[in-house]
Structures are given as C-alpha cells and as structure tokens.
C-alpha cells in the first residue's frame, strides 16, 4: 500500500486527493485548516462535480500530529501558506517525496527545507469550492512532474506518483525536467490572474477586449524573456495557450480574481512577483510584472486601510 498525504484540500487539492483515492492500493490523507470542510469529508466523503464526477472516501484532519507516516506528499495550499503547512506535516513526511502542484514559481524552494526529497510540479485543471466537501471541477488539463533539481526525488517516486494520479483520472506525466511546463503555466497565469484580479474580468473577457489582451501579450513576453535567460525552453507558446483558455474556460474566474472577490490574500508574489524575482536574478527587466505586483499588493492593502489612513 502507498500512503499519500495531500496538504491543502481546497479546490485543486481536492482534485488530487480524489484522483489518488481512486487508484488501487492507495490510502489518502488530507490536511486542511478548514474544520467544516474536513468534517464534511469525513462524514459524507469528498465529492467532485462539473468537468468530472467523483465521490470518494479518504481520511481528512486539521491535526497534523494525527497523520501517519506517508510515502508521497502533494502540496496544494496557497503559495503564502506553504512553509507553515509543510512544516506542520513534516513528521508524517520524514521519509517521503513531496510534490508541489501550486501556482507560480518558488514553491519548491519553500517545501525543500522540511522534507527529504522534492518533486517539481505544475497542473492545469481548475476548480472552486461549492460548499464543504463539494468541489466544482471547472476545467480538465494535464499535470507534469519531475525531480526538483536541488533536492530531487528518486525517479521511481516521480513515476509512482504520476501513475497513481493518472489511474485516478488526473493525467500526469513524469519528466526528467519539469521546468518547461511549469514556466509555461506561470507565464500564462501571470497574465490571466493579475489582469483578472485587477479588472474583475473572467478569462475569456480578457481575451476578447483588445486592450487587456495586448497587456497580457506584453506581460507574457517578459516572462518568456526570463525563461530564456534561465535556459528554459517552454513547453508551448503561452500566447496560444492564453487564447485557447479563453475559448474552453470563457467564464472561468482566475484564482487570484476569486481571492480578490473574497478579499483574501493573493498569490501575486509567486506569480508576477516570481517572474520579477527571477528576472532580477538573471538581469532581465520586468516592468509590467513589477507594476502588476505592486497594484495587486496595493489593492490588498486597501482592504485593511481607511480612506484617510
């Protein structure tokens, strides 16, 4: 039996938890800070509806100390919660390979200090929480995983995790180098999320309005330049991917927009902020990504400041 721990059982984490729970010979644990969600999962099971339907049983808890030793971990928290959540679960992951499937770049660096081996991952499925224990599966997509170079998982661990997820309905490819798909997605996301969060526009609306589509094009061009400076050959053209997303997920609200609407902290530091950070490290200017990061941070600040403060 393989025991898998999913850290952060929100929309994306629930998709991965459900996939792992549907694979043979796998026991799934989920760690999440939302007690009502955890209670609903333990009482009624975890349910997915929309692009796919599933109803699975797994172990969910808000108490990291209750989690038994696990073979594999999947981190699906918001980027700003990575270090605290993984540190809490470190006891259960003492001999595990742990994979980040989070938005943005830099998450693996936050996972690595707390676990022995790390897997770099990126995923394109999207979803949203409907109610405790019930997840809306908005769009399907592929997942790519590979060893995180500074602290790599073994090849057999990467391949085992890919096989488990694929068997459970989440197509996952094991790669020797997962940076190309990861950077393809972060470049795409940096445009859709930041622009969506600041304008309130769903993805398809951004695509059909030429001023926002042109801004997205220029934001992605900066990201491509940073990736090129790092020697990363992108998996596909982010511009083509952006337009494809506008067709297949026309009304989808990017996750950062969902956070803005709920007045929650956003992942801007791992998205546009991540591109800016790697740009500085590699001598590539990123003025648009810098500006979008500052604007989103300013928006977040406005929620906690009075007009006269």
C-alpha positions as CSV (number, residue, x, y, z in Angstrom):
1,X,0.0,0.0,0.0
2,X,1.1,3.5,-0.8
3,X,0.1,6.3,1.6
4,X,-0.4,9.8,0.1
5,X,-0.8,13.0,2.0
6,X,-2.5,16.0,0.3
7,X,-1.6,19.3,2.1
8,X,-4.3,21.8,1.4
9,X,-7.6,20.3,0.4
10,X,-9.2,23.3,-1.3
11,X,-10.3,23.1,-4.9
12,X,-7.1,21.9,-6.5
13,X,-6.0,19.8,-3.6
14,X,-9.4,18.1,-3.6
15,X,-9.0,17.2,-7.3
16,X,-5.6,15.5,-6.5
17,X,-7.0,13.8,-3.3
18,X,-9.9,12.4,-5.3
19,X,-7.6,11.1,-8.0
20,X,-5.2,9.4,-5.6
21,X,-8.2,7.9,-3.7
22,X,-9.4,6.2,-6.8
23,X,-6.1,4.4,-7.5
24,X,-5.7,0.8,-6.4
25,X,-3.5,0.2,-3.3
26,X,-3.5,3.9,-2.2
27,X,-4.6,5.3,1.2
28,X,-5.1,9.1,1.1
29,X,-4.9,11.5,3.9
30,X,-5.8,15.2,3.6
31,X,-4.6,18.0,5.9
32,X,-6.6,21.3,5.8
33,X,-7.2,24.1,8.3
34,X,-11.0,24.4,7.4
35,X,-12.8,22.4,10.0
36,X,-16.2,22.4,8.3
37,X,-14.6,21.0,5.1
38,X,-12.7,18.3,7.0
39,X,-15.8,17.3,8.9
40,X,-17.9,17.1,5.7
41,X,-15.3,14.9,4.0
42,X,-15.0,12.5,6.9
43,X,-18.8,12.4,7.3
44,X,-20.0,12.3,3.7
45,X,-16.9,11.7,1.6
46,X,-15.3,14.1,-0.9
47,X,-17.4,14.9,-3.9
48,X,-16.5,16.5,-7.3
49,X,-18.9,17.7,-9.9
50,X,-18.7,19.5,-13.2
51,X,-15.9,18.5,-15.7
52,X,-15.8,15.2,-13.9
53,X,-17.8,13.4,-11.3
54,X,-16.4,11.6,-8.3
55,X,-17.4,10.6,-4.7
56,X,-14.5,9.2,-2.7
57,X,-13.6,8.3,0.8
58,X,-10.4,9.4,2.5
59,X,-9.0,10.5,5.8
60,X,-9.2,14.2,6.5
61,X,-7.8,16.1,9.5
62,X,-7.0,19.5,10.9
63,X,-4.5,17.9,13.2
64,X,-1.1,17.2,11.6
65,X,0.0,15.1,14.5
66,X,-2.7,12.6,13.7
67,X,-1.3,11.8,10.2
68,X,0.6,8.5,10.0
69,X,3.9,8.2,8.0
70,X,3.3,8.8,4.3
71,X,5.2,7.7,1.2
72,X,4.3,10.6,-1.0
73,X,3.0,14.2,-0.4
74,X,1.2,16.7,-2.6
75,X,1.2,20.3,-1.6
76,X,-1.8,22.3,-2.9
77,X,-2.0,25.2,-0.4
78,X,-2.0,28.8,-1.5
79,X,1.7,29.8,-2.0
80,X,1.9,32.0,1.0
81,X,0.9,29.1,3.3
82,X,3.5,26.6,2.0
83,X,6.2,26.8,4.7
84,X,3.8,26.7,7.7
85,X,1.7,23.9,6.3
86,X,4.5,21.7,5.2
87,X,6.4,22.3,8.4
88,X,3.3,21.2,10.4
89,X,3.2,17.9,8.4
90,X,7.0,17.3,8.5
91,X,6.6,14.4,10.9
92,X,4.4,12.4,8.5
93,X,6.8,13.2,5.6
94,X,10.0,12.2,7.3
95,X,10.8,9.7,4.5
96,X,8.6,11.0,1.7
97,X,8.9,12.6,-1.7
98,X,6.8,15.7,-1.7
99,X,5.4,17.4,-4.9
100,X,4.2,21.0,-5.2
101,X,1.3,21.5,-7.7
102,X,0.8,25.1,-6.6
103,X,0.5,28.2,-8.7
104,X,3.6,30.2,-9.5
105,X,7.3,29.6,-9.0
106,X,9.4,29.3,-5.9
107,X,7.1,26.9,-4.0
108,X,9.6,24.0,-4.2
109,X,12.2,26.2,-2.5
110,X,9.7,26.6,0.4
111,X,8.9,22.9,0.6
112,X,12.5,21.7,0.5
113,X,13.7,22.7,4.0
114,X,11.1,20.5,5.6
115,X,11.2,17.2,3.6
116,X,13.9,14.8,2.4
117,X,13.0,14.8,-1.4
118,X,11.1,17.2,-3.6
119,X,9.1,16.9,-6.8
120,X,8.5,19.9,-9.1
121,X,5.0,20.0,-10.5
122,X,2.5,22.1,-12.4
123,X,-1.1,21.4,-13.2
124,X,-3.8,22.9,-15.5
125,X,-7.1,21.6,-14.1
126,X,-9.1,24.3,-12.3
127,X,-12.0,24.3,-9.8
128,X,-13.7,26.0,-7.0
129,X,-15.3,25.1,-3.6
130,X,-19.1,25.0,-3.8
131,X,-19.6,24.0,-0.1
132,X,-17.8,22.0,2.5
133,X,-17.0,18.6,1.0
134,X,-18.2,19.6,-2.5
135,X,-15.9,20.8,-5.2
136,X,-16.8,22.2,-8.6
137,X,-14.4,20.9,-11.3
138,X,-14.2,23.7,-13.8
139,X,-11.7,22.5,-16.4
140,X,-9.6,19.4,-17.1
141,X,-6.0,19.5,-18.0
142,X,-2.6,17.8,-17.8
143,X,-0.2,17.6,-14.9
144,X,3.6,17.4,-15.3
145,X,6.0,16.4,-12.5
146,X,9.8,15.9,-12.2
147,X,12.6,16.0,-9.7
148,X,13.3,19.3,-8.1
149,X,17.0,19.8,-9.0
150,X,18.5,21.0,-5.7
151,X,16.8,18.2,-3.6
152,X,15.5,15.7,-6.1
153,X,13.1,12.8,-5.5
154,X,14.0,9.5,-7.0
155,X,12.8,8.6,-10.5
156,X,10.8,5.7,-9.2
157,X,8.9,8.1,-6.8
158,X,8.1,10.6,-9.5
159,X,6.9,7.8,-11.8
160,X,4.8,6.2,-9.0
161,X,3.0,9.4,-8.2
162,X,2.4,10.0,-11.9
163,X,0.9,6.5,-12.2
164,X,-1.3,6.9,-9.2
165,X,-2.8,10.2,-10.4
166,X,-3.2,9.1,-13.9
167,X,-5.0,5.9,-12.8
168,X,-7.4,8.1,-10.8
169,X,-8.3,10.3,-13.7
170,X,-5.8,13.1,-13.4
171,X,-3.5,12.6,-16.4
172,X,0.1,13.1,-15.1
173,X,3.4,12.8,-17.0
174,X,6.7,12.2,-15.2
175,X,9.6,14.2,-16.7
176,X,13.3,14.5,-16.2
177,X,12.9,18.3,-16.3
178,X,9.5,19.8,-15.3
179,X,10.6,23.4,-15.6
180,X,9.3,23.9,-19.2
181,X,5.7,23.2,-18.3
182,X,5.9,25.0,-15.0
183,X,7.2,28.2,-16.6
184,X,4.7,27.9,-19.5
185,X,2.0,27.9,-16.9
186,X,3.4,30.7,-14.7
187,X,3.8,33.0,-17.7
188,X,0.2,32.2,-18.7
189,X,-1.1,32.6,-15.1
190,X,0.8,35.9,-14.5
191,X,-1.3,37.5,-17.3
192,X,-4.7,35.9,-16.6
193,X,-4.6,36.1,-12.8
194,X,-3.2,39.6,-12.3
195,X,-5.3,41.2,-15.0
196,X,-8.4,39.3,-14.0
197,X,-7.9,40.3,-10.3
198,X,-7.5,44.0,-11.1
199,X,-10.3,44.3,-13.7
200,X,-12.8,41.7,-12.4
201,X,-12.8,40.1,-15.9
202,X,-13.1,36.3,-16.5
203,X,-10.5,34.8,-18.7
204,X,-12.5,34.9,-22.0
205,X,-13.4,38.5,-21.4
206,X,-9.8,39.4,-21.1
207,X,-9.1,37.7,-24.4
208,X,-11.9,39.5,-26.3
209,X,-11.1,43.0,-25.1
210,X,-8.1,44.1,-27.2
211,X,-6.5,46.5,-24.6
212,X,-6.4,43.8,-21.9
213,X,-5.4,41.1,-24.5
214,X,-2.5,43.3,-25.6
215,X,-1.4,43.9,-22.0
216,X,-1.5,40.1,-21.4
217,X,0.7,39.7,-24.5
218,X,3.3,42.1,-23.2
219,X,3.2,40.6,-19.7
220,X,3.9,37.1,-21.1
221,X,6.7,38.5,-23.3
222,X,8.5,39.5,-20.2
223,X,8.0,36.0,-18.7
224,X,9.3,34.4,-21.9
225,X,12.5,36.6,-21.7
226,X,13.1,35.5,-18.1
227,X,12.7,31.8,-19.0
228,X,15.0,32.1,-22.0
229,X,17.7,33.7,-19.7
230,X,17.4,30.7,-17.4
231,X,17.8,28.3,-20.4
232,X,14.3,27.0,-20.1
233,X,12.6,26.1,-23.4
234,X,8.9,26.5,-22.9
235,X,6.6,23.5,-23.5
236,X,4.3,25.6,-25.7
237,X,3.6,29.2,-26.7
238,X,1.9,30.9,-23.7
239,X,0.0,33.2,-26.2
240,X,-1.6,30.3,-27.9
241,X,-2.4,28.7,-24.5
242,X,-3.9,32.0,-23.4
243,X,-6.3,32.2,-26.4
244,X,-7.2,28.5,-26.0
245,X,-8.1,29.1,-22.4
246,X,-10.3,32.0,-23.4
247,X,-12.3,29.5,-25.5
248,X,-12.5,26.5,-23.3
249,X,-12.8,28.5,-20.0
250,X,-14.5,31.6,-21.2
251,X,-16.3,32.4,-17.9
252,X,-13.7,31.0,-15.6
253,X,-12.6,33.4,-12.9
254,X,-8.9,33.1,-12.3
255,X,-8.0,32.0,-8.8
256,X,-6.5,35.4,-8.0
257,X,-9.8,37.1,-9.0
258,X,-11.6,34.6,-6.7
259,X,-9.3,35.7,-3.9
260,X,-9.9,39.4,-4.7
261,X,-13.6,39.0,-4.7
262,X,-13.4,37.3,-1.3
263,X,-10.8,39.8,0.0
264,X,-8.3,37.1,0.7
265,X,-4.5,37.4,0.4
266,X,-3.5,36.6,-3.2
267,X,-0.6,34.5,-4.7
268,X,0.8,37.5,-6.5
269,X,4.3,37.0,-5.1
270,X,4.5,33.6,-6.6
271,X,3.1,34.7,-10.0
272,X,4.1,38.1,-11.3
273,X,6.3,38.6,-8.3
274,X,8.0,35.3,-9.0
275,X,8.7,36.3,-12.6
276,X,10.1,39.6,-11.4
277,X,12.3,37.9,-8.8
278,X,13.9,35.5,-11.3
279,X,14.1,38.4,-13.7
280,X,16.3,40.4,-11.3
281,X,18.4,37.3,-10.6
282,X,19.1,36.9,-14.3
283,X,19.4,40.5,-15.4
284,X,16.1,40.7,-17.3
285,X,13.9,43.8,-16.8
286,X,10.2,43.0,-16.0
287,X,8.5,46.5,-15.6
288,X,5.0,45.2,-16.4
289,X,5.2,42.3,-14.0
290,X,6.7,44.7,-11.4
291,X,3.7,47.1,-11.9
292,X,1.0,44.4,-11.7
293,X,2.6,43.0,-8.5
294,X,2.6,46.5,-6.9
295,X,-1.0,47.1,-8.0
296,X,-2.4,43.9,-6.6
297,X,-0.5,44.4,-3.4
298,X,-1.9,47.9,-3.2
299,X,-5.4,46.5,-3.7
300,X,-4.8,44.0,-0.9
301,X,-3.6,46.9,1.3
302,X,-6.8,48.9,0.6
303,X,-8.9,46.2,2.3
304,X,-7.3,47.0,5.6
305,X,-6.8,50.7,5.4
306,X,-9.3,53.5,5.9
307,X,-9.5,56.1,3.1
308,X,-7.7,58.6,5.3
309,X,-5.0,56.3,6.6
